[in-house]
Amino acid sequence: MTVADESAATPEVSVSTPKTRYTWLKLLKPTHHWVGASLSVVLLISALTGAALAFRTQVDPLVYPTMLTASTCPQPISVDQVVANAVTHHPQSRVSYVRVQNRPAQPWIVRFKDRDAVHVDPCTGQVLGTQNRYGGLYGFIELVHTAKYVPNGNILIGSITMLFAIVLLGGGIALWWPRGANKFSHALRIHPQSKGRARLMSVHRIAGAYAAAALLVLALTALPQAFDWAKDGIYAATNSTPPTIPAATAPTVGGPRVSLQSVWETAVRLSPNPVEHLIHVDQAPGKALETFIIEADAPHVHARSYLFVDPVDGKVVSYEPYGSSNIGRKIYYWTMALHMGKFGGLAGQFVMLLLAAVIALIVTTGVTTFFQRRRNSKRTAAA
């Protein structure tokens, strides 16, 4: 008998392992595959719309140049006049807030309770246009990304995000993790000799391994925006308090209402050259007028300094710069900035674009290999 014959005649000997060894991995593998295939379309849409929203600041003015570009002047008209012009243009609803954008050629925005926003030129007082929050190009993209087209869309998206973080990211890393320290270098590179489905699986695993940490941050920072318990958990874990509206210091019945221009001037006095000041016009009875300021040196666009003034005499009830905020508020606002790519300027936006591309790569390779595996299994069973 030749060596070849002897090897062919010798039965293959397998090393026995305990039955419980890697049992949880055997259960995790089909769960990972089926959850990934089921959520593939939602994940792909969420990634692409999220990346598009990160570039809204640059793209939206190109799509709507007339509505989002104002004239420049040394001294704008009063905030009260801007609001009055917006109300005249849109009388069918009540004003919710006014956003004063202290940047050149930027319109001031008056948002109404019906979610329509009237853009007003602060130099001329001319109404530049009206758009609903979920209208227009980016309004539609935000609608799709946040699933506001269905009841409790935030809970739906939040639940999908949790599955993505636990089953797909956590489970994927557990399935990829090499069983031996000396095998990491082998598991972290694509092998040129692999072909077909094996090569796609290699790309799928390696892309997930390299991007897992960043994708996990992206997923976890979405939870406080979707669930109140996640937001409240940040404050509870850090022993912090969320922003609360204090009571007004002067009686609100029968007295004159403070001018919005004086509120803006107070904000400028406390925070020289703020880039944005949002005034909630529709304040609750007996409560102070809630406003927040984005300062010129803010680390991101959600770093809010809160200013509360009396709605009658305009006195400052409370002012808390972002730098003096408690750790819970800073963490919460950082989760907003990180999830939306609104940090670090263009660098943060391109990070979001790169993560969207990675998610698209992981989803397409995972779904392709999933259906290839099922097709091959059916062929084997038929044979």
Secondary structure, 3 states (H helix, E strand, C coil): CCHHHHHHHCCCCCCCCCCCCCHHHHHHHHHHHHHHHHHHHHHHHHHHHHHHHHCHHHHHHHHCHHHHCCCCCCCCCCHHHHHHHHHHHCCCCCEEEEEEECCCCCCEEEEECCCEEEEECCCCCCEEEEEECCCHHHHHHHHHHHCCCCCCHHHHHHHHHHHHHHHHHHHHHHHHCCCCHHHHHHHCCCCCCCCHHHHHHHHHHHHHHHHHHHHHHHHHCCHHHHCHHHHHHHHHHCCCCCCCCCECCCCCCCCCCCCHHHHHHHHHHHCCCCCEEEEECCCCCCECEEEEEECCCCCECCCEEEEEECCCCCCEEEEECHHHCCHHHHHHHHHHHHHHCCECCHHHHHHHHHHHHHHHHHHHHHHHHHHHHHHHHHHHHHC
